[in-house]
Amino acid sequence: MIYLKKIVYIFCILLAIIFLTKNICIATTTGTVYLSSDKQAIEIDEEIEITLNIKDINTAVFTSYLHFDNTKLEYISGPDNTNAIDNRVIFVWYDETGGSNAKQGELAKFKFKALQNGIATFTTSGEYYTETGQQIDINFEEIQVQIGKEETKLQKEAKEEQGTDTTTTNSNLNALRIDVEGIVPTFSKDIYEYDLTIGNEINDIEVLAVSENPNAIVEISGNHNLKQGLNDIIIKVISEDRTSESTYKISVTKTENAELANTNLETLAIENVLLNPPFYTNITNYQIEISNDTTNLNILAVPENEQGIVQIIGNENLQEGNNLISVIVTAPNGITTREYNISAYKRNQEEEQKYLEEQKGRLDKLEEAYDIEMHSDTNEEETNAENNENTDNNKIIYIVLGVIGIIIITGIIYFVYKKNKNIEK
């Protein structure tokens, strides 16, 4: 109550000064009132000091309202002539010398204590006057302060995607995502290398990496302070029992010209062989199966950017069993690369014989099905022909009967006519 009375008294003095001055006029001068803080981020129960400032003009009389979120902050203290009501701090000041000590720069300091995590926003408003009683047209600026560490979207997703495999030797990732679009290929726990191109404005990348075993150790490095050119983000997963380790890598090219870092293939095809799955630019791993007598494969690989360079490794002198064929695309910038892998399984002689027998069996079944279909069509044609013949015969019978009927009816009519003639005579 004492503060309120004091504020009312000072406010009355303020009104008297304004209305008694001979230089009263409409606000034409401008200035900016802004807030600053001694800390950009604080923890719960920690105090922060907010400063009220004015620039571009002097003020001799003002009433300031400082608004804050009282669910996240508690008001602690401020200068004299200050009163706090709910989520608003009211501060009144005037120059007792009549204007010679008008202020510019710092006007007052206020202390608050953090209560809850989140973003705390401070805003201000009020009326400001010059030493001549002229109202100042004020541009008010707010400020925000981080309380605690707010969880990012990826951090929240990490909790939802936590792995459940308790195998102590498991060093696989369950999920891998970043806060930048464009990573290639789509994540799979069995794919360990990925590519990404970003603009020069990106300096840090947030990485979500969740292990299948929640007790495994996940270490992430290289995702901060990204330099122009090629950067490697390394995600290392160490199994719970420390006996197994997997390393996933994201090769990040930071550039102002994304096309010069283009490592996409426009076409990937193999002569007389089908890729599984069918080719798509962002799919980098394929499987094929080839005959025992296949030694070399003719591969067509065309880059999207015609200035890109394609190198094919492992498509010659193929051995029985598994063969790895790599198609490496180097971008026009000469540093960015992408590798498309083709796992080619070459059948051995026993498997080849079995494969040929299976193929012959399939061919025989197809021919049998074709013969059945053809026979069915022939029978259907014969049946249709018989039906058509029967239909034709029936038509002839109907016509003969019709003619006979007409003759009989004509005869009856003639007989009746003649009889009537005889009666008349």
DRENDO-1510 file (C-alpha; in Angstrom, 1 decimal, always signed):
<recs>
REC; n; res; u; v; w
REC; 1; MET; +0.0; +0.0; +0.0 .
REC; 2; ILE; +2.9; +2.4; +0.8 .
REC; 3; TYR; +4.3; +1.8; -2.7 .
REC; 4; LEU; +0.9; +2.4; -4.3 .
REC; 5; LYS; +0.4; +5.7; -2.5 .
REC; 6; LYS; +3.9; +6.8; -3.5 .
REC; 7; ILE; +3.2; +5.9; -7.1 .
REC; 8; VAL; -0.1; +7.8; -7.1 .
REC; 9; TYR; +1.6; +10.8; -5.5 .
REC; 10; ILE; +4.4; +10.8; -8.0 .
REC; 11; PHE; +2.0; +10.3; -10.9 .
REC; 12; CYS; +0.1; +13.4; -9.7 .
REC; 13; ILE; +3.3; +15.4; -9.7 .
REC; 14; LEU; +3.9; +14.1; -13.2 .
REC; 15; LEU; +0.5; +15.3; -14.5 .
REC; 16; ALA; +1.1; +18.7; -12.9 .
REC; 17; ILE; +4.4; +19.1; -14.6 .
REC; 18; ILE; +2.9; +18.1; -18.0 .
REC; 19; PHE; -0.2; +20.3; -17.8 .
REC; 20; LEU; +1.5; +23.4; -16.2 .
REC; 21; THR; +4.3; +23.6; -18.6 .
REC; 22; LYS; +3.9; +26.3; -21.3 .
REC; 23; ASN; +5.5; +24.0; -23.9 .
REC; 24; ILE; +2.9; +21.3; -24.1 .
REC; 25; CYS; +2.6; +19.9; -27.6 .
REC; 26; ILE; +1.8; +16.6; -29.5 .
REC; 27; ALA; +4.5; +14.0; -29.6 .
REC; 28; THR; +6.9; +14.5; -32.5 .
REC; 29; THR; +10.2; +13.2; -31.1 .
REC; 30; THR; +11.1; +9.6; -31.2 .
REC; 31; GLY; +13.2; +7.2; -29.2 .
REC; 32; THR; +13.7; +3.5; -28.5 .
REC; 33; VAL; +13.2; +1.8; -25.1 .
REC; 34; TYR; +14.8; -1.7; -25.0 .
REC; 35; LEU; +15.6; -4.3; -22.4 .
REC; 36; SER; +18.9; -6.1; -21.9 .
REC; 37; SER; +20.0; -8.9; -19.5 .
REC; 38; ASP; +23.2; -9.9; -17.8 .
REC; 39; LYS; +22.6; -13.6; -18.9 .
REC; 40; GLN; +21.3; -15.2; -22.0 .
REC; 41; ALA; +20.4; -18.5; -20.3 .
REC; 42; ILE; +19.8; -19.5; -16.7 .
REC; 43; GLU; +18.9; -22.5; -14.6 .
REC; 44; ILE; +15.9; -22.9; -12.2 .
REC; 45; ASP; +16.5; -20.9; -8.9 .
REC; 46; GLU; +19.1; -18.8; -10.6 .
REC; 47; GLU; +18.7; -15.0; -10.6 .
REC; 48; ILE; +18.8; -12.7; -13.7 .
REC; 49; GLU; +19.1; -8.9; -13.9 .
REC; 50; ILE; +17.0; -7.1; -16.6 .
REC; 51; THR; +18.0; -3.5; -17.5 .
REC; 52; LEU; +15.6; -0.9; -18.9 .
REC; 53; ASN; +17.3; +1.4; -21.4 .
REC; 54; ILE; +16.4; +4.3; -23.7 .
REC; 55; LYS; +18.4; +5.5; -26.7 .
REC; 56; ASP; +18.3; +8.3; -29.3 .
REC; 57; ILE; +16.7; +10.8; -26.8 .
REC; 58; ASN; +16.7; +12.0; -23.2 .
REC; 59; THR; +13.7; +11.5; -20.9 .
REC; 60; ALA; +12.9; +13.6; -17.8 .
REC; 61; VAL; +9.7; +12.0; -16.8 .
REC; 62; PHE; +8.4; +8.5; -17.5 .
REC; 63; THR; +6.1; +5.7; -16.2 .
REC; 64; SER; +7.4; +2.2; -17.3 .
REC; 65; TYR; +5.6; -1.1; -17.3 .
REC; 66; LEU; +7.8; -4.2; -17.4 .
REC; 67; HIS; +5.8; -7.4; -18.3 .
REC; 68; PHE; +7.1; -10.9; -17.5 .
REC; 69; ASP; +5.8; -14.5; -17.4 .
REC; 70; ASN; +5.1; -15.1; -13.7 .
REC; 71; THR; +4.8; -18.8; -14.2 .
REC; 72; LYS; +8.4; -19.0; -15.2 .
REC; 73; LEU; +9.8; -16.0; -13.2 .
REC; 74; GLU; +9.5; -14.5; -9.7 .
REC; 75; TYR; +10.1; -10.7; -9.2 .
REC; 76; ILE; +12.9; -10.1; -6.6 .
REC; 77; SER; +13.7; -6.4; -6.5 .
REC; 78; GLY; +14.0; -3.1; -8.3 .
REC; 79; PRO; +14.8; +0.6; -7.6 .
REC; 80; ASP; +12.7; +2.9; -5.4 .
REC; 81; ASN; +9.3; +3.9; -6.8 .
REC; 82; THR; +8.7; +0.3; -8.1 .
REC; 83; ASN; +5.7; -1.9; -7.5 .
REC; 84; ALA; +5.0; -5.4; -8.8 .
REC; 85; ILE; +1.5; -6.5; -9.5 .
REC; 86; ASP; +1.0; -10.1; -10.8 .
REC; 87; ASN; +3.0; -10.2; -14.0 .
REC; 88; ARG; +3.8; -6.5; -14.3 .
REC; 89; VAL; +6.4; -4.3; -12.7 .
REC; 90; ILE; +5.5; -0.5; -12.5 .
REC; 91; PHE; +8.3; +2.0; -12.2 .
REC; 92; VAL; +7.9; +5.8; -12.1 .
REC; 93; TRP; +10.7; +8.4; -12.3 .
REC; 94; TYR; +11.1; +12.1; -12.9 .
REC; 95; ASP; +14.0; +14.5; -12.9 .
REC; 96; GLU; +13.7; +16.6; -9.7 .
REC; 97; THR; +16.0; +19.3; -11.2 .
REC; 98; GLY; +13.5; +20.1; -13.8 .
REC; 99; GLY; +15.3; +18.6; -16.8 .
REC; 100; SER; +19.0; +19.2; -16.3 .
REC; 101; ASN; +19.5; +15.5; -15.3 .
REC; 102; ALA; +17.3; +14.0; -18.0 .
REC; 103; LYS; +18.4; +10.4; -18.7 .
REC; 104; GLN; +19.6; +8.5; -21.8 .
REC; 105; GLY; +20.9; +5.0; -21.7 .
REC; 106; GLU; +20.3; +2.9; -18.5 .
REC; 107; LEU; +17.1; +3.8; -16.7 .
REC; 108; ALA; +16.7; +1.0; -14.1 .
REC; 109; LYS; +17.6; -2.5; -13.1 .
REC; 110; PHE; +15.2; -5.3; -12.0 .
REC; 111; LYS; +16.0; -8.8; -10.6 .
REC; 112; PHE; +14.1; -12.0; -11.2 .
REC; 113; LYS; +14.5; -15.6; -10.2 .
REC; 114; ALA; +13.8; -18.6; -12.5 .
REC; 115; LEU; +11.0; -20.9; -11.5 .
REC; 116; GLN; +10.4; -23.2; -14.6 .
REC; 117; ASN; +12.2; -24.3; -17.7 .
REC; 118; GLY; +11.3; -22.7; -21.0 .
REC; 119; ILE; +11.5; -19.4; -22.9 .
REC; 120; ALA; +10.9; -16.4; -20.7 .
REC; 121; THR; +9.8; -13.2; -22.6 .
REC; 122; PHE; +10.1; -9.7; -21.2 .
REC; 123; THR; +8.2; -6.8; -22.8 .
REC; 124; THR; +7.9; -3.2; -21.8 .
REC; 125; SER; +5.5; -0.2; -22.4 .
REC; 126; GLY; +4.8; +3.2; -20.8 .
REC; 127; GLU; +4.8; +6.9; -21.3 .
REC; 128; TYR; +8.0; +9.0; -21.7 .
REC; 129; TYR; +8.4; +12.8; -21.8 .
REC; 130; THR; +11.2; +15.2; -22.5 .
REC; 131; GLU; +12.4; +18.0; -20.1 .
REC; 132; THR; +10.0; +20.4; -21.9 .
REC; 133; GLY; +7.0; +18.1; -21.3 .
REC; 134; GLN; +6.9; +16.8; -24.9 .
REC; 135; GLN; +5.7; +13.2; -25.2 .
REC; 136; ILE; +8.2; +10.9; -26.9 .
REC; 137; ASP; +7.0; +8.5; -29.6 .
REC; 138; ILE; +8.6; +5.3; -28.3 .
REC; 139; ASN; +9.6; +2.1; -30.2 .
REC; 140; PHE; +9.5; -0.7; -27.6 .
REC; 141; GLU; +11.7; -3.8; -27.9 .
REC; 142; GLU; +11.4; -7.1; -26.0 .
REC; 143; ILE; +13.9; -9.7; -24.9 .
REC; 144; GLN; +13.8; -13.5; -24.4 .
REC; 145; VAL; +15.8; -15.6; -22.0 .
REC; 146; GLN; +16.2; -19.4; -22.0 .
REC; 147; ILE; +15.6; -21.1; -18.7 .
REC; 148; GLY; +17.1; -24.6; -18.5 .
REC; 149; LYS; +17.8; -26.6; -21.6 .
REC; 150; GLU; +14.7; -27.0; -23.8 .
REC; 151; GLU; +14.5; -30.3; -25.6 .
REC; 152; THR; +14.7; -30.1; -29.3 .
REC; 153; LYS; +12.4; -32.0; -31.6 .
REC; 154; LEU; +15.0; -34.7; -32.3 .
REC; 155; GLN; +15.7; -35.1; -28.6 .
REC; 156; LYS; +12.0; -35.7; -28.0 .
REC; 157; GLU; +11.9; -38.2; -30.9 .
REC; 158; ALA; +15.0; -40.0; -29.4 .
REC; 159; LYS; +13.0; -40.9; -26.3 .
REC; 160; GLU; +10.2; -42.3; -28.4 .
REC; 161; GLU; +12.5; -44.4; -30.6 .
REC; 162; GLN; +14.6; -45.9; -27.9 .
REC; 163; GLY; +15.7; -49.4; -28.8 .
REC; 164; THR; +14.6; -52.5; -26.9 .
REC; 165; ASP; +17.2; -55.1; -27.9 .
REC; 166; THR; +19.0; -56.2; -24.8 .
REC; 167; THR; +21.7; -58.2; -26.7 .
REC; 168; THR; +24.9; -57.1; -25.0 .
REC; 169; THR; +27.0; -57.5; -28.2 .
REC; 170; ASN; +24.6; -55.3; -30.3 .
REC; 171; SER; +26.3; -52.2; -31.8 .
REC; 172; ASN; +23.7; -51.3; -34.4 .
REC; 173; LEU; +21.7; -48.1; -34.6 .
REC; 174; ASN; +18.0; -48.2; -34.3 .
REC; 175; ALA; +17.4; -44.7; -35.8 .
REC; 176; LEU; +19.5; -42.0; -37.5 .
REC; 177; ARG; +18.2; -38.6; -38.4 .
REC; 178; ILE; +19.4; -35.0; -38.7 .
REC; 179; ASP; +17.8; -31.6; -38.5 .
REC; 180; VAL; +18.7; -30.8; -42.2 .
REC; 181; GLU; +17.0; -32.4; -45.2 .
REC; 182; GLY; +18.8; -34.2; -48.0 .
REC; 183; ILE; +20.6; -37.1; -46.4 .
REC; 184; VAL; +21.1; -40.0; -48.8 .
REC; 185; PRO; +20.3; -42.9; -48.7 .
REC; 186; THR; +17.4; -43.6; -46.4 .
REC; 187; PHE; +18.7; -44.9; -43.1 .
REC; 188; SER; +19.2; -48.6; -42.6 .
REC; 189; LYS; +21.2; -50.2; -39.8 .
REC; 190; ASP; +23.2; -52.1; -42.3 .
REC; 191; ILE; +24.2; -49.0; -44.3 .
REC; 192; TYR; +27.2; -47.2; -42.8 .
REC; 193; GLU; +27.9; -44.4; -45.2 .
REC; 194; TYR; +25.6; -41.4; -46.1 .
REC; 195; ASP; +25.9; -38.2; -48.1 .
REC; 196; LEU; +24.6; -34.7; -47.5 .
REC; 197; THR; +25.0; -31.3; -49.2 .
REC; 198; ILE; +24.4; -28.1; -47.3 .
REC; 199; GLY; +24.6; -24.4; -47.9 .
REC; 200; ASN; +27.3; -22.1; -46.4 .
REC; 201; GLU; +24.8; -20.7; -43.9 .
REC; 202; ILE; +24.7; -23.9; -41.9 .
REC; 203; ASN; +27.5; -24.3; -39.3 .
REC; 204; ASP; +26.0; -27.0; -37.0 .
REC; 205; ILE; +23.9; -30.1; -37.6 .
REC; 206; GLU; +21.9; -31.8; -34.8 .
REC; 207; VAL; +22.1; -35.5; -35.1 .
REC; 208; LEU; +19.7; -38.1; -33.6 .
REC; 209; ALA; +21.4; -41.4; -33.2 .
REC; 210; VAL; +19.5; -44.1; -31.2 .
REC; 211; SER; +21.1; -47.5; -30.6 .
REC; 212; GLU; +19.1; -50.8; -30.8 .
REC; 213; ASN; +20.4; -51.7; -27.3 .
REC; 214; PRO; +19.6; -48.8; -25.0 .
REC; 215; ASN; +22.6; -49.5; -22.9 .
REC; 216; ALA; +25.1; -49.2; -25.8 .
REC; 217; ILE; +27.3; -46.1; -26.0 .
REC; 218; VAL; +26.7; -43.7; -28.9 .
REC; 219; GLU; +29.4; -41.1; -29.6 .
REC; 220; ILE; +28.8; -38.3; -32.2 .
REC; 221; SER; +31.6; -36.1; -33.5 .
REC; 222; GLY; +32.2; -33.6; -36.4 .
REC; 223; ASN; +28.7; -32.1; -36.5 .
REC; 224; HIS; +29.7; -28.6; -35.2 .
REC; 225; ASN; +31.7; -25.7; -36.7 .
REC; 226; LEU; +31.4; -27.2; -40.2 .
REC; 227; LYS; +33.9; -25.8; -42.7 .
REC; 228; GLN; +33.5; -25.1; -46.3 .
REC; 229; GLY; +34.1; -28.2; -48.4 .
REC; 230; LEU; +34.0; -31.8; -47.1 .
REC; 231; ASN; +33.2; -32.7; -43.5 .
REC; 232; ASP; +32.7; -36.1; -41.9 .
REC; 233; ILE; +30.2; -36.6; -39.1 .
REC; 234; ILE; +31.1; -39.8; -37.3 .
REC; 235; ILE; +28.6; -41.8; -35.2 .
REC; 236; LYS; +30.3; -44.5; -33.2 .
REC; 237; VAL; +28.2; -47.2; -31.5 .
REC; 238; ILE; +29.9; -49.3; -28.8 .
REC; 239; SER; +28.1; -52.4; -27.6 .
REC; 240; GLU; +27.1; -52.8; -23.9 .
REC; 241; ASP; +29.8; -55.4; -23.3 .
REC; 242; ARG; +32.4; -53.3; -25.1 .
REC; 243; THR; +33.2; -56.2; -27.5 .
REC; 244; SER; +31.6; -54.8; -30.7 .
REC; 245; GLU; +31.8; -51.4; -32.4 .
REC; 246; SER; +30.0; -50.0; -35.4 .
REC; 247; THR; +30.9; -46.7; -37.2 .
REC; 248; TYR; +28.4; -44.7; -39.3 .
REC; 249; LYS; +29.6; -41.8; -41.4 .
REC; 250; ILE; +27.8; -38.8; -42.9 .
REC; 251; SER; +29.9; -37.1; -45.6 .
REC; 252; VAL; +28.8; -33.5; -45.5 .
REC; 253; THR; +29.7; -31.1; -48.4 .
REC; 254; LYS; +29.3; -27.4; -47.4 .
REC; 255; THR; +29.1; -25.3; -50.5 .
REC; 256; GLU; +27.4; -22.2; -52.0 .
REC; 257; ASN; +26.8; -24.1; -55.3 .
REC; 258; ALA; +25.0; -27.4; -54.7 .
REC; 259; GLU; +25.1; -28.5; -58.3 .
REC; 260; LEU; +28.9; -28.6; -58.2 .
REC; 261; ALA; +28.5; -31.2; -55.4 .
REC; 262; ASN; +25.9; -33.3; -57.3 .
REC; 263; THR; +26.8; -37.0; -57.0 .
REC; 264; ASN; +23.5; -38.4; -58.2 .
REC; 265; LEU; +23.3; -41.0; -60.9 .
REC; 266; GLU; +20.7; -40.5; -63.5 .
REC; 267; THR; +20.9; -44.0; -64.9 .
REC; 268; LEU; +22.2; -47.3; -63.6 .
REC; 269; ALA; +21.6; -50.4; -65.6 .
REC; 270; ILE; +23.3; -53.8; -66.3 .
REC; 271; GLU; +23.1; -55.6; -69.6 .
REC; 272; ASN; +20.7; -58.6; -69.4 .
REC; 273; VAL; +20.4; -58.3; -65.6 .
REC; 274; LEU; +17.7; -56.7; -63.5 .
REC; 275; LEU; +18.6; -54.7; -60.4 .
REC; 276; ASN; +16.8; -55.5; -57.1 .
REC; 277; PRO; +15.3; -53.1; -56.1 .
REC; 278; PRO; +14.8; -51.2; -59.4 .
REC; 279; PHE; +17.1; -48.2; -59.8 .
REC; 280; TYR; +16.3; -45.0; -58.0 .
REC; 281; THR; +18.8; -42.1; -57.5 .
REC; 282; ASN; +18.7; -42.1; -53.7 .
REC; 283; ILE; +19.0; -45.9; -53.3 .
REC; 284; THR; +22.7; -46.8; -53.1 .
REC; 285; ASN; +22.6; -50.6; -52.5 .
REC; 286; TYR; +21.4; -53.3; -54.9 .
REC; 287; GLN; +21.5; -57.0; -55.4 .
REC; 288; ILE; +21.7; -59.2; -58.5 .
REC; 289; GLU; +22.1; -62.9; -59.3 .
REC; 290; ILE; +24.1; -64.0; -62.4 .
REC; 291; SER; +24.8; -67.2; -64.2 .
REC; 292; ASN; +27.8; -69.4; -63.7 .
REC; 293; ASP; +29.2; -68.6; -67.1 .
REC; 294; THR; +29.2; -64.8; -66.6 .
REC; 295; THR; +32.6; -63.4; -66.2 .
REC; 296; ASN; +32.2; -59.7; -66.8 .
REC; 297; LEU; +29.2; -57.3; -66.6 .
REC; 298; ASN; +28.5; -54.4; -68.9 .
REC; 299; ILE; +27.3; -51.6; -66.6 .
REC; 300; LEU; +25.8; -48.3; -67.8 .
REC; 301; ALA; +26.1; -45.5; -65.2 .
REC; 302; VAL; +25.3; -41.9; -66.2 .
REC; 303; PRO; +25.7; -39.0; -63.7 .
REC; 304; GLU; +23.0; -36.3; -63.4 .
REC; 305; ASN; +25.7; -33.6; -63.9 .
REC; 306; GLU; +27.5; -34.4; -67.1 .
REC; 307; GLN; +30.7; -33.0; -65.6 .
REC; 308; GLY; +30.7; -35.7; -62.9 .
REC; 309; ILE; +33.1; -38.6; -63.1 .
REC; 310; VAL; +32.0; -42.3; -62.8 .
REC; 311; GLN; +34.4; -45.1; -61.8 .
REC; 312; ILE; +33.2; -48.8; -61.9 .
REC; 313; ILE; +35.2; -51.3; -59.8 .
REC; 314; GLY; +34.7; -55.1; -59.5 .
REC; 315; ASN; +32.6; -55.8; -62.6 .
REC; 316; GLU; +35.2; -58.0; -64.2 .
REC; 317; ASN; +36.6; -61.5; -63.4 .
REC; 318; LEU; +33.6; -62.3; -61.3 .
REC; 319; GLN; +34.0; -65.3; -59.0 .
REC; 320; GLU; +31.5; -67.9; -57.8 .
REC; 321; GLY; +29.6; -66.6; -54.7 .
REC; 322; ASN; +29.4; -63.0; -53.6 .
REC; 323; ASN; +31.0; -60.2; -55.6 .
REC; 324; LEU; +30.9; -56.5; -54.6 .
REC; 325; ILE; +30.7; -54.0; -57.5 .
REC; 326; SER; +31.2; -50.3; -56.7 .
REC; 327; VAL; +30.0; -47.4; -58.8 .
REC; 328; ILE; +31.8; -44.3; -57.5 .
REC; 329; VAL; +30.5; -40.9; -58.6 .
REC; 330; THR; +32.8; -37.9; -58.1 .
REC; 331; ALA; +31.0; -34.5; -58.3 .
REC; 332; PRO; +32.3; -31.7; -60.6 .
REC; 333; ASN; +33.9; -30.0; -57.5 .
REC; 334; GLY; +36.4; -32.9; -57.4 .
REC; 335; ILE; +35.9; -33.6; -53.6 .
REC; 336; THR; +32.3; -34.9; -53.1 .
REC; 337; THR; +31.8; -38.6; -53.8 .
REC; 338; ARG; +29.0; -41.1; -53.6 .
REC; 339; GLU; +29.3; -44.9; -53.8 .
REC; 340; TYR; +26.6; -47.1; -55.3 .
REC; 341; ASN; +27.1; -50.8; -54.3 .
REC; 342; ILE; +25.9; -53.8; -56.2 .
REC; 343; SER; +26.1; -57.2; -54.5 .
REC; 344; ALA; +26.4; -59.7; -57.3 .
REC; 345; TYR; +25.9; -63.4; -56.5 .
REC; 346; LYS; +27.4; -65.8; -59.1 .
REC; 347; ARG; +25.8; -69.2; -59.0 .
REC; 348; ASN; +28.2; -72.3; -58.8 .
REC; 349; GLN; +27.8; -75.2; -61.3 .
REC; 350; GLU; +25.4; -77.1; -59.0 .
REC; 351; GLU; +23.3; -74.0; -58.4 .
REC; 352; GLU; +23.4; -73.3; -62.1 .
REC; 353; GLN; +22.1; -76.7; -63.0 .
REC; 354; LYS; +19.3; -76.5; -60.4 .
REC; 355; TYR; +18.5; -73.0; -61.7 .
REC; 356; LEU; +18.3; -74.2; -65.3 .
REC; 357; GLU; +16.0; -77.1; -64.2 .
REC; 358; GLU; +13.8; -74.8; -62.3 .
REC; 359; GLN; +13.6; -72.5; -65.3 .
REC; 360; LYS; +12.8; -75.4; -67.6 .
REC; 361; GLY; +10.1; -76.5; -65.2 .
REC; 362; ARG; +8.6; -73.0; -65.2 .
REC; 363; LEU; +8.8; -72.9; -69.0 .
REC; 364; ASP; +7.1; -76.3; -69.2 .
REC; 365; LYS; +4.3; -75.1; -66.9 .
REC; 366; LEU; +3.9; -72.0; -69.0 .
REC; 367; GLU; +3.7; -74.1; -72.2 .
REC; 368; GLU; +1.2; -76.5; -70.6 .
REC; 369; ALA; -0.9; -73.6; -69.4 .
REC; 370; TYR; -0.7; -72.2; -73.0 .
REC; 371; ASP; -1.8; -75.5; -74.5 .
REC; 372; ILE; -4.7; -75.8; -72.1 .
REC; 373; GLU; -5.7; -72.2; -73.0 .
REC; 374; MET; -5.4; -72.9; -76.7 .
REC; 375; HIS; -7.4; -76.2; -76.3 .
REC; 376; SER; -10.0; -74.4; -74.3 .
REC; 377; ASP; -10.3; -71.8; -77.1 .
REC; 378; THR; -10.6; -74.5; -79.8 .
REC; 379; ASN; -13.3; -76.4; -77.9 .
REC; 380; GLU; -15.1; -73.2; -77.3 .
REC; 381; GLU; -14.9; -72.4; -81.1 .
REC; 382; GLU; -16.2; -75.9; -82.0 .
REC; 383; THR; -19.0; -75.5; -79.5 .
REC; 384; ASN; -19.9; -72.1; -80.8 .
REC; 385; ALA; -19.9; -73.6; -84.4 .
REC; 386; GLU; -22.2; -76.4; -83.4 .
REC; 387; ASN; -24.5; -74.0; -81.6 .
REC; 388; ASN; -24.5; -71.7; -84.7 .
REC; 389; GLU; -25.3; -74.7; -87.0 .
REC; 390; ASN; -28.2; -75.8; -84.7 .
REC; 391; THR; -29.4; -72.2; -84.7 .
REC; 392; ASP; -29.3; -72.1; -88.5 .
REC; 393; ASN; -31.2; -75.5; -88.7 .
REC; 394; ASN; -33.8; -74.2; -86.3 .
REC; 395; LYS; -34.2; -71.0; -88.4 .
REC; 396; ILE; -34.9; -73.2; -91.6 .
REC; 397; ILE; -37.5; -75.2; -89.7 .
REC; 398; TYR; -39.2; -72.1; -88.4 .
REC; 399; ILE; -39.3; -70.6; -91.9 .
REC; 400; VAL; -40.8; -73.8; -93.5 .
REC; 401; LEU; -43.5; -74.0; -90.7 .
REC; 402; GLY; -44.2; -70.4; -91.3 .
REC; 403; VAL; -44.7; -70.8; -95.0 .
REC; 404; ILE; -47.0; -73.9; -94.4 .
REC; 405; GLY; -49.0; -71.9; -91.9 .
REC; 406; ILE; -49.4; -69.1; -94.4 .
REC; 407; ILE; -50.6; -71.6; -97.1 .
REC; 408; ILE; -53.1; -73.2; -94.8 .
REC; 409; ILE; -54.5; -69.8; -93.6 .
REC; 410; THR; -54.8; -68.7; -97.2 .
REC; 411; GLY; -56.6; -71.9; -98.2 .
REC; 412; ILE; -59.1; -71.5; -95.4 .
REC; 413; ILE; -59.8; -67.9; -96.3 .
REC; 414; TYR; -60.3; -68.9; -100.0 .
REC; 415; PHE; -62.6; -71.7; -99.0 .
REC; 416; VAL; -64.8; -69.5; -96.8 .
REC; 417; TYR; -64.9; -66.9; -99.6 .
REC; 418; LYS; -66.1; -69.4; -102.2 .
REC; 419; LYS; -68.7; -70.8; -99.9 .
REC; 420; ASN; -70.2; -67.4; -99.3 .
REC; 421; LYS; -70.3; -66.8; -103.0 .
REC; 422; ASN; -72.4; -70.0; -103.6 .
REC; 423; ILE; -74.8; -69.0; -100.8 .
REC; 424; GLU; -75.4; -65.7; -102.5 .
REC; 425; LYS; -76.3; -67.4; -105.8 .
</recs>
